Amino acid sequence: MSHNSFGHLFRVTTWGESHGPALGCVVDGCPPGLRLDAADIQVWLDRRRPGQGRFVTQRQEPDQVRILSGVFEDARVRARFGGPVTTGTPIALMIDNVDARSRDYSEIAEAFRPWHADWTYFAKYGVRDYRGGGRASARETAARVAAGAIARKVLAGVTIRAALVQIGPHQVDRTRWDWAETGNNALFCPDAQTVPLWEDHLEAVRKAGSSTGAVVEVEAVGVPAGWGAPIYGKLDAELAAALMSINAAKGVEIGAGFASAALSGEENADEMRAPDPAAGEPGGPVFLSNQAGGILGGISTGQSVVARVAFKPTSSILTPRRSINEAGEEIELRTRGRHDPCVGIRAAPVVEAMTACVLADAYLRHRGQVGTPSGGL
């Protein structure tokens, strides 16, 4: 099975299945000399971990990460760096699966869930791991979050944060947006008044044995101008591809995205003015809006990079749905097991991680292309 790696200079390969003994990743291209230990990764994994609240899967996975290679520590390293550091060699990370219940999936061993990758995996490979969806499970994203923790180490000076902006038909009120609020609730919601509305919606969905979709917005602050490349190396294209690679993602937009189709040229134009040195503004233009999402011509503008990802409802639901089995027979199928009624809730840390990996790769490529850039880190 190919295509399990992404990135160029900062390259990530994920491995493992939802119900296998373990999963993990290998990160190649991380620069040497960066302080890194398991705790630096665990803090991000804990934000994605299942079993935290009634609106996510009740599978109890501690997601304890182990660093198997690419990090070194001795007395001299401790004296110089204060702890273990990256060596520049591939970093292998491993996360054990400890609470898989494969028996829950016996009913779909030969059946295909509607709106799931069951059928397409079987059509392509002639065999599939039906236990929890195998590689098509959201469980695979734990490895991405681990890789993203390393990418953040490369991106000193860049802040990456994500929030849910829509669950089902209910959107946040952007006039009440507060990034700090995303850490005060289990739904990564930036609008405190929307949380009860989402909770009521999710409770109804959960009790019905159904599922609902969501939209996650990510912002990367501190990205200097110049990252990315024209035409076939566009930063927004790389970011869109990375975000679309997340299981259950069905749409990505950068900046104003699809809404820009309804704007006039005047409304869409991000006007610029000269910087004011007396106000401490750095060189380069000061943008008066950010419809472009911080990227023009595939190259970062120096503004915040902004993207949104739409996630479909979870495929595994209790409501009987028409389908077929491997013999081609028509059946009625309902899926048991422990599933997120809304995969978008735990997707926020994954969206952050994929954004971090893309930006780390863009930074390393930019540094190699132009030497020491004036706008670099």
C-alpha positions as CSV (number, residue, x, y, z in Angstrom):
1,M,0.0,0.0,0.0
2,S,1.7,3.1,-1.2
3,H,1.3,6.9,-0.5
4,N,1.7,6.8,3.2
5,S,4.3,9.7,3.2
6,F,4.0,13.4,2.6
7,G,6.3,16.4,2.6
8,H,9.5,17.1,0.8
9,L,12.4,18.1,3.2
10,F,10.3,17.6,6.3
11,R,8.8,14.2,5.4
12,V,6.3,12.2,7.5
13,T,5.4,8.6,7.0
14,T,2.6,7.2,9.1
15,W,2.0,3.5,9.8
16,G,-0.4,1.2,11.7
17,E,-4.1,0.4,11.8
18,S,-6.9,1.2,14.2
19,H,-7.0,-2.3,15.7
20,G,-3.4,-3.3,15.2
21,P,-1.0,-3.6,18.1
22,A,0.4,-0.1,17.6
23,L,0.6,2.8,15.2
24,G,3.1,5.6,14.7
25,C,5.1,7.6,12.3
26,V,8.7,8.3,11.1
27,V,9.7,12.0,10.7
28,D,12.6,12.5,8.3
29,G,14.3,15.8,7.7
30,C,14.0,17.4,11.2
31,P,17.0,19.6,11.8
32,P,19.5,18.5,14.5
33,G,19.8,20.3,17.8
34,L,16.2,20.8,18.7
35,R,15.1,20.0,22.3
36,L,12.7,17.2,22.1
37,D,11.4,14.6,24.6
38,A,8.2,12.5,24.8
39,A,6.5,15.2,27.0
40,D,6.8,17.7,24.2
41,I,4.7,15.4,22.0
42,Q,2.4,14.1,24.6
43,V,0.9,17.5,25.4
44,W,-0.5,17.7,21.9
45,L,-1.7,14.0,21.8
46,D,-3.6,14.6,24.9
47,R,-5.8,17.2,23.2
48,R,-6.8,14.6,20.5
49,R,-7.1,11.6,22.8
50,P,-10.4,9.7,22.7
51,G,-12.6,9.0,25.6
52,Q,-12.7,12.6,26.9
53,G,-16.4,13.5,27.2
54,R,-19.7,12.0,26.0
55,F,-19.5,13.6,22.5
56,V,-16.5,11.6,21.4
57,T,-15.7,7.9,21.1
58,Q,-15.5,6.1,24.4
59,R,-12.6,4.1,23.3
60,Q,-10.0,4.5,26.2
61,E,-6.6,5.0,24.6
62,P,-3.9,6.8,26.7
63,D,-2.0,7.5,23.5
64,Q,1.3,7.4,25.3
65,V,4.1,8.1,22.8
66,R,7.5,6.5,22.7
67,I,10.5,8.0,20.8
68,L,12.4,5.1,19.3
69,S,15.1,6.9,17.3
70,G,16.4,10.3,16.2
71,V,16.9,11.8,19.6
72,F,20.0,11.7,21.8
73,E,21.0,12.7,25.3
74,D,24.2,12.4,27.4
75,A,25.8,14.6,30.1
76,R,27.2,17.0,27.5
77,V,23.9,17.3,25.7
78,R,22.1,17.9,29.0
79,A,24.6,20.6,29.9
80,R,24.3,22.4,26.6
81,F,20.6,22.0,25.8
82,G,19.0,21.0,29.1
83,G,17.7,17.7,27.8
84,P,17.5,15.3,24.8
85,V,17.9,16.8,21.3
86,T,17.2,15.8,17.7
87,T,20.2,14.4,15.9
88,G,19.0,15.1,12.3
89,T,18.3,11.4,11.7
90,P,14.8,9.9,11.2
91,I,12.6,10.2,14.3
92,A,10.5,7.1,14.9
93,L,7.4,7.4,17.2
94,M,5.2,4.6,18.4
95,I,1.8,4.7,20.1
96,D,0.3,1.4,21.5
97,N,-3.3,0.5,20.9
98,V,-4.7,-0.8,24.2
99,D,-8.5,-0.7,24.0
100,A,-9.5,-2.1,20.6
101,R,-12.7,-4.2,20.5
102,S,-12.5,-5.9,17.1
103,R,-15.6,-8.0,17.8
104,D,-17.7,-4.9,17.4
105,Y,-17.0,-5.0,13.7
106,S,-17.7,-8.7,12.9
107,E,-21.0,-7.7,11.2
108,I,-19.1,-5.7,8.6
109,A,-16.4,-8.2,7.9
110,E,-18.0,-8.9,4.5
111,A,-20.2,-5.8,4.2
112,F,-19.5,-2.2,3.0
113,R,-20.6,0.8,5.1
114,P,-22.2,3.5,3.0
115,W,-20.1,6.7,2.8
116,H,-17.0,4.8,4.1
117,A,-13.8,3.7,2.4
118,D,-14.7,0.0,3.0
119,W,-15.7,-0.5,-0.7
120,T,-12.9,1.5,-2.3
121,Y,-10.2,-0.2,-0.3
122,F,-11.6,-3.6,-1.2
123,A,-12.0,-2.5,-4.9
124,K,-8.3,-1.4,-5.0
125,Y,-6.5,-4.0,-2.9
126,G,-8.9,-7.0,-2.9
127,V,-8.5,-7.1,0.9
128,R,-9.2,-4.8,3.8
129,D,-8.9,-4.5,7.5
130,Y,-12.5,-4.0,8.6
131,R,-11.6,-3.7,12.3
132,G,-12.4,-0.1,13.0
133,G,-11.6,0.8,9.4
134,G,-7.9,0.0,9.5
135,R,-6.0,2.8,7.9
136,A,-9.2,4.7,7.0
137,S,-9.9,5.1,10.7
138,A,-9.6,8.5,12.6
139,R,-7.3,6.5,14.9
140,E,-4.6,7.0,12.2
141,T,-4.5,10.8,13.0
142,A,-2.8,10.2,16.3
143,A,0.4,9.7,14.4
144,R,-0.1,13.0,12.5
145,V,-0.5,14.9,15.7
146,A,2.7,13.4,17.0
147,A,4.5,14.5,13.8
148,G,3.0,17.9,14.1
149,A,4.5,18.3,17.6
150,I,7.9,17.9,16.0
151,A,7.1,20.3,13.2
152,R,6.2,23.0,15.8
153,K,9.7,22.7,17.2
154,V,11.0,23.6,13.7
155,L,8.6,26.6,13.5
156,A,9.8,28.7,16.4
157,G,8.0,32.0,16.3
158,V,4.9,30.6,14.5
159,T,1.7,30.0,16.4
160,I,-0.8,27.5,15.0
161,R,-4.3,27.2,16.5
162,A,-7.6,25.7,15.3
163,A,-11.2,26.1,16.4
164,L,-14.5,24.5,15.4
165,V,-16.6,27.0,13.6
166,Q,-19.6,24.9,12.7
167,I,-21.3,21.7,13.9
168,G,-24.1,20.5,11.8
169,P,-26.1,23.5,10.7
170,H,-25.0,25.6,13.7
171,Q,-22.2,28.2,13.2
172,V,-20.3,30.3,15.7
173,D,-21.0,34.0,16.0
174,R,-17.8,35.6,14.8
175,T,-18.5,38.9,16.7
176,R,-18.0,36.8,19.9
177,W,-14.8,35.1,18.7
178,D,-12.3,34.5,21.6
179,W,-9.4,32.1,20.9
180,A,-8.9,31.6,24.7
181,E,-12.4,30.1,24.9
182,T,-11.3,27.1,22.8
183,G,-9.4,25.9,25.8
184,N,-12.3,26.3,28.1
185,N,-14.7,23.8,26.5
186,A,-14.4,20.3,25.0
187,L,-15.6,21.3,21.6
188,F,-12.8,23.7,20.7
189,C,-15.4,26.4,20.3
190,P,-14.3,30.1,20.2
191,D,-17.8,31.3,21.1
192,A,-18.9,30.4,24.6
193,Q,-22.6,31.1,23.9
194,T,-22.6,28.6,21.0
195,V,-21.4,25.7,23.2
196,P,-24.8,24.9,24.7
197,L,-26.4,24.9,21.3
198,W,-23.8,22.5,20.0
199,E,-24.2,20.3,23.1
200,D,-27.9,20.0,22.6
201,H,-27.4,19.2,18.9
202,L,-24.8,16.6,19.6
203,E,-26.9,15.0,22.4
204,A,-29.8,14.5,20.0
205,V,-27.5,13.1,17.4
206,R,-25.8,10.7,19.9
207,K,-29.1,9.4,21.3
208,A,-30.4,8.8,17.8
209,G,-27.3,6.7,17.0
210,S,-26.6,9.1,14.2
211,S,-23.7,11.5,13.4
212,T,-23.1,15.1,12.2
213,G,-20.5,17.0,10.3
214,A,-18.4,20.0,11.2
215,V,-16.0,22.7,10.0
216,V,-12.6,23.4,11.5
217,E,-10.8,26.7,11.0
218,V,-7.0,27.0,11.4
219,E,-4.8,30.1,11.7
220,A,-1.0,30.2,11.6
221,V,0.3,33.5,13.0
222,G,3.9,34.6,12.4
223,V,4.5,33.1,9.0
224,P,6.8,35.5,7.2
225,A,6.5,36.5,3.6
226,G,8.1,34.3,1.0
227,W,7.3,30.8,1.9
228,G,6.0,28.5,-0.9
229,A,6.6,28.6,-4.6
230,P,4.7,29.6,-7.8
231,I,2.7,27.3,-10.0
232,Y,3.3,23.7,-8.9
233,G,4.8,24.3,-5.5
234,K,2.1,26.6,-4.1
235,L,1.9,26.8,-0.3
236,D,-2.0,26.9,-0.4
237,A,-2.0,23.8,-2.7
238,E,0.3,21.9,-0.4
239,L,-1.8,22.9,2.6
240,A,-5.0,22.0,0.9
241,A,-3.6,18.6,-0.1
242,A,-2.4,17.9,3.5
243,L,-5.8,18.9,5.0
244,M,-7.8,16.9,2.5
245,S,-5.7,13.8,3.4
246,I,-7.2,13.8,6.8
247,N,-9.8,11.0,7.0
248,A,-13.4,12.3,6.7
249,A,-12.3,15.7,5.2
250,K,-14.5,16.6,2.2
251,G,-13.6,20.2,1.5
252,V,-10.9,22.8,2.1
253,E,-10.9,26.6,1.5
254,I,-8.1,29.2,2.0
255,G,-9.0,32.7,3.2
256,A,-12.4,33.8,1.9
257,G,-12.5,30.6,-0.1
258,F,-15.8,29.8,-1.8
259,A,-17.3,33.0,-0.4
260,S,-15.0,35.0,-2.6
261,A,-17.1,34.0,-5.6
262,A,-19.8,36.3,-4.3
263,L,-17.5,39.2,-3.7
264,S,-16.8,42.1,-6.0
265,G,-13.2,42.9,-7.0
266,E,-13.2,45.9,-4.6
267,E,-14.4,43.7,-1.7
268,N,-12.0,40.9,-2.4
269,A,-8.9,43.1,-2.8
270,D,-6.6,43.1,0.3
271,E,-5.5,46.8,0.2
272,M,-2.1,47.7,1.4
273,R,-0.5,50.7,3.0
274,A,3.1,51.6,3.9
275,P,4.4,50.5,7.4
276,D,4.7,53.1,10.2
277,P,8.2,52.8,11.8
278,A,7.0,55.0,14.7
279,A,4.4,52.4,15.5
280,G,7.0,49.6,15.4
281,E,5.6,48.1,12.2
282,P,8.2,46.0,10.3
283,G,9.1,46.6,6.7
284,G,6.8,45.4,3.9
285,P,3.2,46.4,3.3
286,V,0.5,46.5,6.0
287,F,-2.6,44.7,4.7
288,L,-6.0,46.1,5.5
289,S,-7.8,42.8,5.2
290,N,-7.0,39.1,4.6
291,Q,-9.4,37.7,2.0
292,A,-6.4,35.8,0.5
293,G,-5.8,33.8,3.7
294,G,-2.2,34.9,3.9
295,I,-1.2,33.4,0.5
296,L,-0.9,35.0,-2.9
297,G,0.4,33.3,-6.0
298,G,1.3,30.3,-3.8
299,I,3.6,32.3,-1.6
300,S,3.0,33.6,1.9
301,T,2.3,37.3,2.3
302,G,3.4,37.8,5.9
303,Q,-0.2,37.8,7.1
304,S,-1.8,35.0,9.1
305,V,-2.4,31.8,7.0
306,V,-6.1,30.9,7.4
307,A,-7.8,27.8,6.1
308,R,-11.0,25.9,6.8
309,V,-11.8,22.1,6.5
310,A,-15.2,20.5,6.2
311,F,-15.6,17.1,7.8
312,K,-18.4,14.7,6.8
313,P,-20.6,12.9,9.4
314,T,-19.2,9.7,10.8
315,S,-20.1,6.8,8.5
316,S,-20.7,4.3,11.3
317,I,-24.3,4.9,12.5
318,L,-27.0,2.7,14.1
319,T,-29.7,3.7,11.6
320,P,-30.1,0.8,9.1
321,R,-28.8,1.8,5.6
322,R,-29.0,0.0,2.3
323,S,-25.7,-1.5,1.1
324,I,-24.1,-4.6,-0.4
325,N,-21.7,-7.2,0.8
326,E,-18.6,-8.7,-0.9
327,A,-20.8,-11.2,-2.7
328,G,-22.6,-8.3,-4.3
329,E,-25.8,-9.1,-2.4
330,E,-28.1,-6.2,-1.3
331,I,-28.2,-5.9,2.5
332,E,-29.4,-3.6,5.3
333,L,-26.6,-2.5,7.5
334,R,-26.2,-0.8,10.8
335,T,-22.8,-0.3,12.5
336,R,-22.1,-1.1,16.1
337,G,-19.0,-0.1,18.0
338,R,-17.7,3.1,19.6
339,H,-17.6,6.1,17.3
340,D,-17.4,9.8,17.4
341,P,-20.9,11.3,16.7
342,C,-18.9,14.2,15.2
343,V,-15.3,13.5,14.0
344,G,-14.7,17.3,13.7
345,I,-14.4,17.7,17.4
346,R,-11.2,15.8,17.7
347,A,-10.1,17.0,14.2
348,A,-9.0,20.4,15.5
349,P,-5.6,19.1,16.8
350,V,-5.1,17.1,13.6
351,V,-5.7,20.2,11.4
352,E,-3.2,22.1,13.5
353,A,-0.7,19.3,13.1
354,M,-1.0,19.0,9.4
355,T,-0.7,22.8,9.0
356,A,2.5,22.6,11.1
357,C,4.0,19.9,9.0
358,V,3.3,21.8,5.8
359,L,4.7,25.0,7.1
360,A,7.8,23.3,8.6
361,D,8.5,21.8,5.1
362,A,7.9,25.2,3.4
363,Y,10.3,26.9,5.8
364,L,13.1,24.3,5.2
365,R,12.6,24.4,1.5
366,H,12.6,28.2,1.5
367,R,15.8,28.3,3.6
368,G,17.5,26.0,1.2
369,Q,16.3,27.9,-1.9
370,V,17.4,31.4,-0.9
371,G,20.0,30.9,1.8
372,T,19.2,33.2,4.8
373,P,16.0,35.1,3.9
374,S,15.3,38.5,5.3
375,G,11.8,37.3,6.3
376,G,12.9,33.9,7.6
377,L,12.9,32.6,11.1
